Amino acid sequence: MPEPQDHKSDPRHHTVKLKAMLEEACRHAREDIAKIEDPKGQALFEVTAEVLGGLLNAYNDYELRAPAWH
């Protein structure tokens, strides 16, 4: 079994933190859609949430495939 890496060089340490930030930003963007009256602004926030959701999926896929998670 491999030795644990220093948390600063362990990708899990960084992906967990970034995923939490992305989830919060995605949630915030979705909540703010209802607060904005401008349709272009609403579309911008919707696209923002979709892009962040795509990034979250990429992080989840990475976690499933990365050797450190197996």
C-alpha positions as protocol buffer text, in pm:
chain_id: "A"
residue {
  index: 1
  type: MET
  ca { x: 0 y: 0 z: 0 }
}
residue {
  index: 2
  type: PRO
  ca { x: 149 y: 340 z: -93 }
}
residue {
  index: 3
  type: GLU
  ca { x: 247 y: 580 z: 179 }
}
residue {
  index: 4
  type: PRO
  ca { x: 12 y: 876 z: 233 }
}
residue {
  index: 5
  type: GLN
  ca { x: 124 y: 1190 z: 57 }
}
residue {
  index: 6
  type: ASP
  ca { x: 174 y: 1523 z: 224 }
}
residue {
  index: 7
  type: HIS
  ca { x: -172 y: 1685 z: 217 }
}
residue {
  index: 8
  type: LYS
  ca { x: -37 y: 1980 z: 16 }
}
residue {
  index: 9
  type: SER
  ca { x: 70 y: 1752 z: -268 }
}
residue {
  index: 10
  type: ASP
  ca { x: -226 y: 1514 z: -234 }
}
residue {
  index: 11
  type: PRO
  ca { x: -480 y: 1598 z: -507 }
}
residue {
  index: 12
  type: ARG
  ca { x: -767 y: 1494 z: -279 }
}
residue {
  index: 13
  type: HIS
  ca { x: -689 y: 1779 z: -43 }
}
residue {
  index: 14
  type: HIS
  ca { x: -724 y: 2029 z: -326 }
}
residue {
  index: 15
  type: THR
  ca { x: -1018 y: 1874 z: -508 }
}
residue {
  index: 16
  type: VAL
  ca { x: -1229 y: 1859 z: -192 }
}
residue {
  index: 17
  type: LYS
  ca { x: -1170 y: 2228 z: -125 }
}
residue {
  index: 18
  type: LEU
  ca { x: -1231 y: 2333 z: -485 }
}
residue {
  index: 19
  type: LYS
  ca { x: -1545 y: 2121 z: -516 }
}
residue {
  index: 20
  type: ALA
  ca { x: -1691 y: 2287 z: -207 }
}
residue {
  index: 21
  type: MET
  ca { x: -1618 y: 2630 z: -354 }
}
residue {
  index: 22
  type: LEU
  ca { x: -1769 y: 2533 z: -691 }
}
residue {
  index: 23
  type: GLU
  ca { x: -2080 y: 2389 z: -525 }
}
residue {
  index: 24
  type: GLU
  ca { x: -2130 y: 2709 z: -326 }
}
residue {
  index: 25
  type: ALA
  ca { x: -2084 y: 2931 z: -632 }
}
residue {
  index: 26
  type: CYS
  ca { x: -2320 y: 2714 z: -837 }
}
residue {
  index: 27
  type: ARG
  ca { x: -2586 y: 2726 z: -565 }
}
residue {
  index: 28
  type: HIS
  ca { x: -2545 y: 3101 z: -528 }
}
residue {
  index: 29
  type: ALA
  ca { x: -2578 y: 3159 z: -904 }
}
residue {
  index: 30
  type: ARG
  ca { x: -2897 y: 2951 z: -919 }
}
residue {
  index: 31
  type: GLU
  ca { x: -3048 y: 3134 z: -621 }
}
residue {
  index: 32
  type: ASP
  ca { x: -2969 y: 3473 z: -773 }
}
residue {
  index: 33
  type: ILE
  ca { x: -3147 y: 3396 z: -1101 }
}
residue {
  index: 34
  type: ALA
  ca { x: -3481 y: 3467 z: -932 }
}
residue {
  index: 35
  type: LYS
  ca { x: -3347 y: 3792 z: -787 }
}
residue {
  index: 36
  type: ILE
  ca { x: -3249 y: 3939 z: -1125 }
}
residue {
  index: 37
  type: GLU
  ca { x: -3510 y: 4095 z: -1351 }
}
residue {
  index: 38
  type: ASP
  ca { x: -3293 y: 4139 z: -1661 }
}
residue {
  index: 39
  type: PRO
  ca { x: -3337 y: 3832 z: -1888 }
}
residue {
  index: 40
  type: LYS
  ca { x: -2977 y: 3860 z: -2011 }
}
residue {
  index: 41
  type: GLY
  ca { x: -2856 y: 3868 z: -1652 }
}
residue {
  index: 42
  type: GLN
  ca { x: -3071 y: 3565 z: -1569 }
}
residue {
  index: 43
  type: ALA
  ca { x: -2926 y: 3382 z: -1868 }
}
residue {
  index: 44
  type: LEU
  ca { x: -2573 y: 3472 z: -1759 }
}
residue {
  index: 45
  type: PHE
  ca { x: -2632 y: 3332 z: -1411 }
}
residue {
  index: 46
  type: GLU
  ca { x: -2795 y: 3018 z: -1554 }
}
residue {
  index: 47
  type: VAL
  ca { x: -2497 y: 2960 z: -1784 }
}
residue {
  index: 48
  type: THR
  ca { x: -2265 y: 3022 z: -1490 }
}
residue {
  index: 49
  type: ALA
  ca { x: -2443 y: 2755 z: -1286 }
}
residue {
  index: 50
  type: GLU
  ca { x: -2434 y: 2511 z: -1578 }
}
residue {
  index: 51
  type: VAL
  ca { x: -2061 y: 2563 z: -1637 }
}
residue {
  index: 52
  type: LEU
  ca { x: -1985 y: 2521 z: -1267 }
}
residue {
  index: 53
  type: GLY
  ca { x: -2197 y: 2205 z: -1265 }
}
residue {
  index: 54
  type: GLY
  ca { x: -1990 y: 2074 z: -1555 }
}
residue {
  index: 55
  type: LEU
  ca { x: -1672 y: 2143 z: -1363 }
}
residue {
  index: 56
  type: LEU
  ca { x: -1814 y: 1958 z: -1063 }
}
residue {
  index: 57
  type: ASN
  ca { x: -1885 y: 1660 z: -1288 }
}
residue {
  index: 58
  type: ALA
  ca { x: -1526 y: 1672 z: -1412 }
}
residue {
  index: 59
  type: TYR
  ca { x: -1397 y: 1671 z: -1054 }
}
residue {
  index: 60
  type: ASN
  ca { x: -1625 y: 1378 z: -969 }
}
residue {
  index: 61
  type: ASP
  ca { x: -1503 y: 1186 z: -1275 }
}
residue {
  index: 62
  type: TYR
  ca { x: -1143 y: 1258 z: -1177 }
}
residue {
  index: 63
  type: GLU
  ca { x: -1205 y: 1125 z: -827 }
}
residue {
  index: 64
  type: LEU
  ca { x: -1354 y: 805 z: -968 }
}
residue {
  index: 65
  type: ARG
  ca { x: -1058 y: 746 z: -1201 }
}
residue {
  index: 66
  type: ALA
  ca { x: -763 y: 875 z: -999 }
}
residue {
  index: 67
  type: PRO
  ca { x: -549 y: 595 z: -851 }
}
residue {
  index: 68
  type: ALA
  ca { x: -539 y: 770 z: -513 }
}
residue {
  index: 69
  type: TRP
  ca { x: -910 y: 705 z: -473 }
}
residue {
  index: 70
  type: HIS
  ca { x: -879 y: 330 z: -536 }
}
